[in-house]
Amino acid sequence: MGIRTAIQHNPLVTAGLLFAIGWTVVIGARIVDQMGPIVGGNWVGQNGLGGLMGLLVIVAFLGLLIASFGALGEPDPAPEEWPPE
């Protein structure tokens, strides 16, 4: 089914995926804003290396969300016609 058909059949799933993608981008921006320098600095509390690891997790999660959203656009496997021509 195409994205348009998926939205028509189940708009709640599509809205949920779009919300999760947006929320993930907002959280990633907050991590970038709050993390300190990656090299040196204080290693207690919020630091650059911890922020970098958090961004890696956010990017992996965002990739999974985008892949699942892209799966909505895949055509369903159609059964073979019977009798075959």
Chimera marker file (.cmm) of the C-alpha trace (Angstrom):
<marker_set name="trace">
<marker id="1" x="0.000" y="0.000" z="0.000" r="1" g="1" b="0" radius="0.5"/>
<marker id="2" x="1.173" y="3.486" z="-0.695" r="1" g="1" b="0" radius="0.5"/>
<marker id="3" x="1.652" y="6.208" z="1.900" r="1" g="1" b="0" radius="0.5"/>
<marker id="4" x="-1.594" y="7.869" z="0.812" r="1" g="1" b="0" radius="0.5"/>
<marker id="5" x="-3.503" y="4.608" z="1.238" r="1" g="1" b="0" radius="0.5"/>
<marker id="6" x="-1.858" y="3.992" z="4.619" r="1" g="1" b="0" radius="0.5"/>
<marker id="7" x="-2.883" y="7.449" z="5.816" r="1" g="1" b="0" radius="0.5"/>
<marker id="8" x="-6.446" y="6.848" z="4.642" r="1" g="1" b="0" radius="0.5"/>
<marker id="9" x="-6.675" y="3.435" z="6.311" r="1" g="1" b="0" radius="0.5"/>
<marker id="10" x="-4.912" y="4.230" z="9.578" r="1" g="1" b="0" radius="0.5"/>
<marker id="11" x="-4.127" y="7.912" z="10.130" r="1" g="1" b="0" radius="0.5"/>
<marker id="12" x="-3.415" y="7.324" z="13.834" r="1" g="1" b="0" radius="0.5"/>
<marker id="13" x="-0.328" y="5.194" z="13.092" r="1" g="1" b="0" radius="0.5"/>
<marker id="14" x="0.938" y="7.734" z="10.572" r="1" g="1" b="0" radius="0.5"/>
<marker id="15" x="0.364" y="10.631" z="12.972" r="1" g="1" b="0" radius="0.5"/>
<marker id="16" x="2.091" y="8.689" z="15.735" r="1" g="1" b="0" radius="0.5"/>
<marker id="17" x="5.140" y="8.014" z="13.567" r="1" g="1" b="0" radius="0.5"/>
<marker id="18" x="5.353" y="11.654" z="12.464" r="1" g="1" b="0" radius="0.5"/>
<marker id="19" x="5.024" y="12.802" z="16.089" r="1" g="1" b="0" radius="0.5"/>
<marker id="20" x="7.752" y="10.383" z="17.201" r="1" g="1" b="0" radius="0.5"/>
<marker id="21" x="10.075" y="11.615" z="14.434" r="1" g="1" b="0" radius="0.5"/>
<marker id="22" x="9.472" y="15.249" z="15.398" r="1" g="1" b="0" radius="0.5"/>
<marker id="23" x="9.925" y="14.548" z="19.104" r="1" g="1" b="0" radius="0.5"/>
<marker id="24" x="13.180" y="12.684" z="18.417" r="1" g="1" b="0" radius="0.5"/>
<marker id="25" x="14.535" y="15.657" z="16.465" r="1" g="1" b="0" radius="0.5"/>
<marker id="26" x="13.602" y="18.021" z="19.323" r="1" g="1" b="0" radius="0.5"/>
<marker id="27" x="15.320" y="15.796" z="21.910" r="1" g="1" b="0" radius="0.5"/>
<marker id="28" x="18.416" y="15.540" z="19.682" r="1" g="1" b="0" radius="0.5"/>
<marker id="29" x="18.561" y="19.342" z="19.461" r="1" g="1" b="0" radius="0.5"/>
<marker id="30" x="18.313" y="19.590" z="23.256" r="1" g="1" b="0" radius="0.5"/>
<marker id="31" x="21.187" y="17.107" z="23.633" r="1" g="1" b="0" radius="0.5"/>
<marker id="32" x="23.364" y="19.158" z="21.271" r="1" g="1" b="0" radius="0.5"/>
<marker id="33" x="22.481" y="22.327" z="23.179" r="1" g="1" b="0" radius="0.5"/>
<marker id="34" x="23.291" y="20.882" z="26.635" r="1" g="1" b="0" radius="0.5"/>
<marker id="35" x="26.384" y="18.802" z="25.970" r="1" g="1" b="0" radius="0.5"/>
<marker id="36" x="29.770" y="20.227" z="26.829" r="1" g="1" b="0" radius="0.5"/>
<marker id="37" x="33.048" y="19.957" z="24.939" r="1" g="1" b="0" radius="0.5"/>
<marker id="38" x="33.878" y="16.467" z="23.686" r="1" g="1" b="0" radius="0.5"/>
<marker id="39" x="37.576" y="16.664" z="24.575" r="1" g="1" b="0" radius="0.5"/>
<marker id="40" x="38.602" y="17.693" z="28.074" r="1" g="1" b="0" radius="0.5"/>
<marker id="41" x="36.404" y="19.448" z="30.553" r="1" g="1" b="0" radius="0.5"/>
<marker id="42" x="34.587" y="18.021" z="33.556" r="1" g="1" b="0" radius="0.5"/>
<marker id="43" x="33.639" y="14.352" z="33.172" r="1" g="1" b="0" radius="0.5"/>
<marker id="44" x="31.036" y="14.474" z="35.949" r="1" g="1" b="0" radius="0.5"/>
<marker id="45" x="27.411" y="15.123" z="34.945" r="1" g="1" b="0" radius="0.5"/>
<marker id="46" x="26.504" y="16.191" z="31.422" r="1" g="1" b="0" radius="0.5"/>
<marker id="47" x="29.631" y="15.985" z="29.288" r="1" g="1" b="0" radius="0.5"/>
<marker id="48" x="30.528" y="15.938" z="25.624" r="1" g="1" b="0" radius="0.5"/>
<marker id="49" x="31.193" y="12.209" z="25.331" r="1" g="1" b="0" radius="0.5"/>
<marker id="50" x="27.898" y="11.355" z="27.021" r="1" g="1" b="0" radius="0.5"/>
<marker id="51" x="26.129" y="13.768" z="24.684" r="1" g="1" b="0" radius="0.5"/>
<marker id="52" x="27.823" y="12.170" z="21.686" r="1" g="1" b="0" radius="0.5"/>
<marker id="53" x="26.692" y="8.699" z="22.781" r="1" g="1" b="0" radius="0.5"/>
<marker id="54" x="23.178" y="10.047" z="23.313" r="1" g="1" b="0" radius="0.5"/>
<marker id="55" x="23.194" y="11.490" z="19.798" r="1" g="1" b="0" radius="0.5"/>
<marker id="56" x="24.274" y="8.135" z="18.377" r="1" g="1" b="0" radius="0.5"/>
<marker id="57" x="21.322" y="6.462" z="20.090" r="1" g="1" b="0" radius="0.5"/>
<marker id="58" x="18.951" y="9.195" z="18.865" r="1" g="1" b="0" radius="0.5"/>
<marker id="59" x="20.230" y="8.840" z="15.279" r="1" g="1" b="0" radius="0.5"/>
<marker id="60" x="19.776" y="5.039" z="15.402" r="1" g="1" b="0" radius="0.5"/>
<marker id="61" x="16.239" y="5.435" z="16.765" r="1" g="1" b="0" radius="0.5"/>
<marker id="62" x="15.440" y="8.084" z="14.142" r="1" g="1" b="0" radius="0.5"/>
<marker id="63" x="16.684" y="5.732" z="11.431" r="1" g="1" b="0" radius="0.5"/>
<marker id="64" x="14.365" y="2.996" z="12.679" r="1" g="1" b="0" radius="0.5"/>
<marker id="65" x="11.416" y="5.404" z="12.739" r="1" g="1" b="0" radius="0.5"/>
<marker id="66" x="12.109" y="6.606" z="9.210" r="1" g="1" b="0" radius="0.5"/>
<marker id="67" x="12.500" y="3.024" z="7.998" r="1" g="1" b="0" radius="0.5"/>
<marker id="68" x="9.174" y="2.037" z="9.579" r="1" g="1" b="0" radius="0.5"/>
<marker id="69" x="7.513" y="5.093" z="8.031" r="1" g="1" b="0" radius="0.5"/>
<marker id="70" x="9.009" y="4.149" z="4.677" r="1" g="1" b="0" radius="0.5"/>
<marker id="71" x="7.590" y="0.651" z="5.060" r="1" g="1" b="0" radius="0.5"/>
<marker id="72" x="4.109" y="2.162" z="4.848" r="1" g="1" b="0" radius="0.5"/>
<marker id="73" x="4.851" y="3.036" z="1.235" r="1" g="1" b="0" radius="0.5"/>
<marker id="74" x="5.812" y="-0.488" z="0.216" r="1" g="1" b="0" radius="0.5"/>
<marker id="75" x="3.307" y="-2.343" z="-1.945" r="1" g="1" b="0" radius="0.5"/>
<marker id="76" x="1.670" y="-5.362" z="-0.394" r="1" g="1" b="0" radius="0.5"/>
<marker id="77" x="2.631" y="-8.659" z="-1.970" r="1" g="1" b="0" radius="0.5"/>
<marker id="78" x="-0.180" y="-9.570" z="-4.303" r="1" g="1" b="0" radius="0.5"/>
<marker id="79" x="-1.288" y="-13.170" z="-4.682" r="1" g="1" b="0" radius="0.5"/>
<marker id="80" x="-0.782" y="-14.905" z="-8.009" r="1" g="1" b="0" radius="0.5"/>
<marker id="81" x="-3.734" y="-14.868" z="-10.379" r="1" g="1" b="0" radius="0.5"/>
<marker id="82" x="-5.641" y="-18.100" z="-10.706" r="1" g="1" b="0" radius="0.5"/>
<marker id="83" x="-5.838" y="-19.603" z="-13.223" r="1" g="1" b="0" radius="0.5"/>
<marker id="84" x="-2.473" y="-18.488" z="-14.580" r="1" g="1" b="0" radius="0.5"/>
<marker id="85" x="-2.520" y="-16.973" z="-18.037" r="1" g="1" b="0" radius="0.5"/>
<link id1="1" id2="2" r="1" g="1" b="0" radius="0.2"/>
<link id1="2" id2="3" r="1" g="1" b="0" radius="0.2"/>
<link id1="3" id2="4" r="1" g="1" b="0" radius="0.2"/>
<link id1="4" id2="5" r="1" g="1" b="0" radius="0.2"/>
<link id1="5" id2="6" r="1" g="1" b="0" radius="0.2"/>
<link id1="6" id2="7" r="1" g="1" b="0" radius="0.2"/>
<link id1="7" id2="8" r="1" g="1" b="0" radius="0.2"/>
<link id1="8" id2="9" r="1" g="1" b="0" radius="0.2"/>
<link id1="9" id2="10" r="1" g="1" b="0" radius="0.2"/>
<link id1="10" id2="11" r="1" g="1" b="0" radius="0.2"/>
<link id1="11" id2="12" r="1" g="1" b="0" radius="0.2"/>
<link id1="12" id2="13" r="1" g="1" b="0" radius="0.2"/>
<link id1="13" id2="14" r="1" g="1" b="0" radius="0.2"/>
<link id1="14" id2="15" r="1" g="1" b="0" radius="0.2"/>
<link id1="15" id2="16" r="1" g="1" b="0" radius="0.2"/>
<link id1="16" id2="17" r="1" g="1" b="0" radius="0.2"/>
<link id1="17" id2="18" r="1" g="1" b="0" radius="0.2"/>
<link id1="18" id2="19" r="1" g="1" b="0" radius="0.2"/>
<link id1="19" id2="20" r="1" g="1" b="0" radius="0.2"/>
<link id1="20" id2="21" r="1" g="1" b="0" radius="0.2"/>
<link id1="21" id2="22" r="1" g="1" b="0" radius="0.2"/>
<link id1="22" id2="23" r="1" g="1" b="0" radius="0.2"/>
<link id1="23" id2="24" r="1" g="1" b="0" radius="0.2"/>
<link id1="24" id2="25" r="1" g="1" b="0" radius="0.2"/>
<link id1="25" id2="26" r="1" g="1" b="0" radius="0.2"/>
<link id1="26" id2="27" r="1" g="1" b="0" radius="0.2"/>
<link id1="27" id2="28" r="1" g="1" b="0" radius="0.2"/>
<link id1="28" id2="29" r="1" g="1" b="0" radius="0.2"/>
<link id1="29" id2="30" r="1" g="1" b="0" radius="0.2"/>
<link id1="30" id2="31" r="1" g="1" b="0" radius="0.2"/>
<link id1="31" id2="32" r="1" g="1" b="0" radius="0.2"/>
<link id1="32" id2="33" r="1" g="1" b="0" radius="0.2"/>
<link id1="33" id2="34" r="1" g="1" b="0" radius="0.2"/>
<link id1="34" id2="35" r="1" g="1" b="0" radius="0.2"/>
<link id1="35" id2="36" r="1" g="1" b="0" radius="0.2"/>
<link id1="36" id2="37" r="1" g="1" b="0" radius="0.2"/>
<link id1="37" id2="38" r="1" g="1" b="0" radius="0.2"/>
<link id1="38" id2="39" r="1" g="1" b="0" radius="0.2"/>
<link id1="39" id2="40" r="1" g="1" b="0" radius="0.2"/>
<link id1="40" id2="41" r="1" g="1" b="0" radius="0.2"/>
<link id1="41" id2="42" r="1" g="1" b="0" radius="0.2"/>
<link id1="42" id2="43" r="1" g="1" b="0" radius="0.2"/>
<link id1="43" id2="44" r="1" g="1" b="0" radius="0.2"/>
<link id1="44" id2="45" r="1" g="1" b="0" radius="0.2"/>
<link id1="45" id2="46" r="1" g="1" b="0" radius="0.2"/>
<link id1="46" id2="47" r="1" g="1" b="0" radius="0.2"/>
<link id1="47" id2="48" r="1" g="1" b="0" radius="0.2"/>
<link id1="48" id2="49" r="1" g="1" b="0" radius="0.2"/>
<link id1="49" id2="50" r="1" g="1" b="0" radius="0.2"/>
<link id1="50" id2="51" r="1" g="1" b="0" radius="0.2"/>
<link id1="51" id2="52" r="1" g="1" b="0" radius="0.2"/>
<link id1="52" id2="53" r="1" g="1" b="0" radius="0.2"/>
<link id1="53" id2="54" r="1" g="1" b="0" radius="0.2"/>
<link id1="54" id2="55" r="1" g="1" b="0" radius="0.2"/>
<link id1="55" id2="56" r="1" g="1" b="0" radius="0.2"/>
<link id1="56" id2="57" r="1" g="1" b="0" radius="0.2"/>
<link id1="57" id2="58" r="1" g="1" b="0" radius="0.2"/>
<link id1="58" id2="59" r="1" g="1" b="0" radius="0.2"/>
<link id1="59" id2="60" r="1" g="1" b="0" radius="0.2"/>
<link id1="60" id2="61" r="1" g="1" b="0" radius="0.2"/>
<link id1="61" id2="62" r="1" g="1" b="0" radius="0.2"/>
<link id1="62" id2="63" r="1" g="1" b="0" radius="0.2"/>
<link id1="63" id2="64" r="1" g="1" b="0" radius="0.2"/>
<link id1="64" id2="65" r="1" g="1" b="0" radius="0.2"/>
<link id1="65" id2="66" r="1" g="1" b="0" radius="0.2"/>
<link id1="66" id2="67" r="1" g="1" b="0" radius="0.2"/>
<link id1="67" id2="68" r="1" g="1" b="0" radius="0.2"/>
<link id1="68" id2="69" r="1" g="1" b="0" radius="0.2"/>
<link id1="69" id2="70" r="1" g="1" b="0" radius="0.2"/>
<link id1="70" id2="71" r="1" g="1" b="0" radius="0.2"/>
<link id1="71" id2="72" r="1" g="1" b="0" radius="0.2"/>
<link id1="72" id2="73" r="1" g="1" b="0" radius="0.2"/>
<link id1="73" id2="74" r="1" g="1" b="0" radius="0.2"/>
<link id1="74" id2="75" r="1" g="1" b="0" radius="0.2"/>
<link id1="75" id2="76" r="1" g="1" b="0" radius="0.2"/>
<link id1="76" id2="77" r="1" g="1" b="0" radius="0.2"/>
<link id1="77" id2="78" r="1" g="1" b="0" radius="0.2"/>
<link id1="78" id2="79" r="1" g="1" b="0" radius="0.2"/>
<link id1="79" id2="80" r="1" g="1" b="0" radius="0.2"/>
<link id1="80" id2="81" r="1" g="1" b="0" radius="0.2"/>
<link id1="81" id2="82" r="1" g="1" b="0" radius="0.2"/>
<link id1="82" id2="83" r="1" g="1" b="0" radius="0.2"/>
<link id1="83" id2="84" r="1" g="1" b="0" radius="0.2"/>
<link id1="84" id2="85" r="1" g="1" b="0" radius="0.2"/>
</marker_set>
